[in-house]
């Protein structure tokens, strides 16, 4: 199983209109209510993997080998090079005074 997690903000990117993402003041103004609502919410518990699918089991290894991308050990890679390969727009700067 592969899980994706949007960890960059308390308001997932898919819930935000792109037209409010080009300026920090637009983002803050147009997402304020939803961000405030989500601040106090607890994240749901992640699903528990069945023992047969764990990476150290035969079925888990078969599944990992079938995935269409290379498995990475993040402690052994050059983070800057990995970010460069990801296509992340490094021109977008962090927004000060915005939690999340």
Beta strands, then each sheet from edge to edge (+ up, - down):
end
